[in-house]
């Protein structure tokens, strides 16, 4: 399947570079001292007819779930450590 889309071509050259380069974005960015807008360009992209993003989306969600669970367990461990330290203190009134 072919998809027709518009890209936005920019020219970028940083002060420390000897040569600039053309870069592509999906939106037009404002001109800066290092980057100028060249113009839009319509291109055709070939995408497999049977492309199904669900497997990649599920994998990304599984990775996110693992990170959230790891963060949660780290927080619970820190809280339990703080509780243990408070319980180990001798109370004198």
ABEGO torsion letter per residue (X at the ends): XBBBBBBBBBBBBBAABABBBBBBBABBBBBBAABBBAEBBBBBBBBBAABBAAAAAAAAAAAAAAAAAAAAAAAAAAAAAAAAAAAABBBBX
